[in-house]
């Protein structure tokens, strides 16, 4: 469990509602203070605050842009790692077809199960995915250990085999990409950045409300629209930043296509003479160039 508070501890809808209420409350408090100040004879003109309000809103926009950029970059990294893992698995599957029995059949079977775990998880509902993800990771690592035991046996049998070396290299890539995907999925925008963002937000909305109070003109619809817009932007940033929650997720279609190709290849292959070809994936020889 995390010892410090993080926005990740709050569901997305909760963050949206909390942000919406916070913005409305900040504007209302600022408006209340502005109305009180306007009742005094020596109050400043509302137009004189334009520069200050514009500066704080500009700083808020800058912080939102930085936060959104961090979330979007991490989303792209997760997408690229998925493609790299699919390619590594496909290459390993191709090279496994060049191994001697019983390694060829056993490793190929393990790789198919490895892909099935990932592909089938993506077909589950989001709540089920969260429940099963740790089980899938645990089983995936167990399969990795089984495949690596075959790699160890091949290396001990013949240390000069180029085919075995290529297989071991691609299997190592599969394990590496698995670890990278898990690590990146656990990354998120740090709590100090969220604290700074919300601090600037509260300050900016207080200033906006204060200016509205001084002017004596208030439009409730505009205030609600401001709160709704800002809450939607924060919601979008969090949705991008969270790998296992929300509507914006990395498409698992490449993994599903790999699963389909593997299943088709098994159905069409002669058990005594299998053809190890995976259409649509990078050829093992091309990867070496």
N, C-alpha and C positions, 0 to 999 in steps of 0.2 A: 504493500500500500504506500501511497505517496504521503510524505509527512507534511508537505506544504500545500497551500491551496493552489489550484490550477483551474482555468476555465474548462478543462477536459472533464472535470468532475461533475459538470452541469450538462445536461442534455441540450441539444441544439435549440429545441423549442424554448427551453428554460432561459438560455442566453438571450434569445430574441426578445422574450417578454421582459426579462430583467433590464435589458438595454433600453427598450421602449419606455418602461416606467421611469428609468433613471434620467433619460433625456427630458421627458415631460416634467419630472420633478425639478430638475435643474433649471429649466426655462421658467417654471412657475415661481420658484424661489427668486430668481433674478428679476422677474416681472414684479413680484411683490416688493422687493427692495427698491426697484426703480420707481414704483408708484409712491412709496414712502418718501423717496428723495425728491420727487416732483412736487410734493406738497410743501416743501420748504422753499422760502423765497429766493435763496441763493443757489438753487440747483443749476447744474450745468445743462447745456443744450444737448439733446440726443444726437444731433448730427456730429458733435465733437467727438463722440465715441466711435465713429465709423472706422477710423484708422485702426484703433485697438481691436475692435470686433473683427475687422477684416484680417488682421494679423493672426489672431488666435484661430480663426477658421482656416486660414492658409496653413498654419502649423498642423491643425487637425487633419487637413487633406493630405499633407506631406506624410504624417504618421500612418494614415490609412493606406497610402500608396506603398509605403515600405512594407507594412504588414501584409498587404495583399500580394506584393511581389514575392515575399518569402513563402507564403502558402502556395502560390502558383508554381514557383520553382520546385518546391518539394513534390507537388503533384506531377510535374513533368519527369522528375527523377524516378518516381514510382512507376510511371508508365514505361520509361526506358528500361528500367531494371526488369520489368515483366517481359518485354520483348527479348532482352538479352538472355533471360533464363529460359524462355521457350526455345530460342535458337540453340542454347547450350544443351538442353535436354534432347532436342532433335538430332544434334550432331553426335551426342553420346549414343543415342539409339542406333544411328547409322553405323557407328564404329563398333558397337556391340555385336552387330551382325557379322563382323569379320573375326570374332573371337572363336576359339575352339570350344567344343562342347566339353562339359556341361555349362560352361560360363556363358555361352551365347544365349541359350534359352532362359537360364535363370536370371541373368541381368536384364534381358529384354522384358521378362515378366515383371520384374521389380520396377523398371522404368514405366511400364504401362500403369501399374498401380500408383506410382508416384504422380503421374499426370492425372489419373482418375481422382485422387484425393483433392487436388487443386481445382480441377474442373467441376467436380460435383459440389464442392463447397460454394463456388460462385453461383450455383443454381439455387441455393437455399435462400430463404428470407433473411433480411439483415439481422434480425434478432437471433435466428438460428446460427448464422455465421459467427456471431460474437461468442455464442456458447460452444461451438465446435472448433474454433480456430486453434485453441491450445492442443486439442486432441489431434488435429491435423498436423500441426507442427511437430508434435511428439512422434507421431507415426512416420512422418517424412524423414526425420532424423534417424529413426530406427532403420528405415529403408536405405538411407545413405550409408549407414554403418555396414549393412549387409552387402551393398554393392562394393564398398571399399574393401571388404574382406576378399571379394573376388579379385580386386585389383592387386591386393597383397599376394594372393596365391599366384597370379599371373607373373608378377615381378620376381617372385622367388623361383618360379619354374624356368623363366628365360628372361634374363636382364638385357638381352640384345635385340629383342623383338620390337621393331618399329611400330607395328600395328598395336601391340599392347601399350606402348608408350603413348600413342595418340589417344587411345581409349582412356588411359589413366589421366591424361592432361584434360580431356573434355569432362571427365567425371569430376575432377577437381574444380572445374569451372561451375558445374552444376551446384556443388556444395557451397562455393563462394557466393554465387548469386542468391542462393537460399538465405544465407546469413545476411547479405546486404539488404535484401527485401525486408527481412524482419527488423533489422536495425533502423532502416529509414522509416518504416511504418511506426516505429516507436518515437521518432523525433516529432517535435511540435514547436510552435512558437512559444518562447519562454515566458514565464509568468511576469518578470520585470517589464517586458515589452507591453503586455496587456495592461499592467498597472499604469505605465506611462500613457498609453493610449486612452484609457478611461479617465485618467486625471486631466488630460488635455481636453477630453470631451466634456467633462463636467464644467471645467473652467470656461470653455467656449460657449456652452449653452447658458451658463450663468450670465455671461456678457451679453449674449443675444437677448435673453429675457430682461436684463437690466435696461438695455437700450429700448426694448419694446415698452417697458414701464415708464421710462422717461418721456417717450413720445406720446404716451396716452392713447395710442392706437394699438389694438390687439385683434388678431385674426386667429381664432381657435383652429380653424381648418388648416391654416398654414403651419401652425405649431405641431399639430398632429401629423401632417405630411412630413415635416422635418424629422420628427421622432421616428416615423415609420421608415423613411429613407435610410437614415443612419443605421437603424436596427437591421434592415435588410442587407446593408453592406457588411456589417459585422457578421451576420449569419452566413453570408457567402464566403467570407474569409475563413470562418471556422469550418464550414462544410468542406472547403478545399483542403484544409490543414489536417482533417481527421481521416485516417485511412480506412477505418472500419465502421464509420457512422455517416449518415447523411445521404443525400441523393447524388452528389457528384463523386463518382468513383471511377477508378481506372477500369476500363473495359477488359474483361477477361476473355474476349473473343479469340485472341491468338492461342490461348491455352485450350479453349474449347475446340478450335480447329485442329490443333495438334492431337487432341484426344480422338477426334473423329478420324483423322488420317491413320492413327495407330490401329483403331478398331477395324477400319476398312482394310488395312494391310493384312491383319491377322485373318480376316474372313476370306480374303482372296488368295492368300499364300498357301502353297502346298506344305504341310507340316514337315515333310521330308526334305523340302528344298525351298526355303523361304527366300523371297526377294526383298532386300532391305532398301527400299526407296521411299522417301517421304516427300511427296510433292509440296511445293510452296515453301520449303525450308532451305536454308543455306546449306549447300553441299559441304561435306567435311573437307574436301580437297580445296574448295574455294576459300574456306576459312584460313587455310594455311598460307595462302598467297598474301 
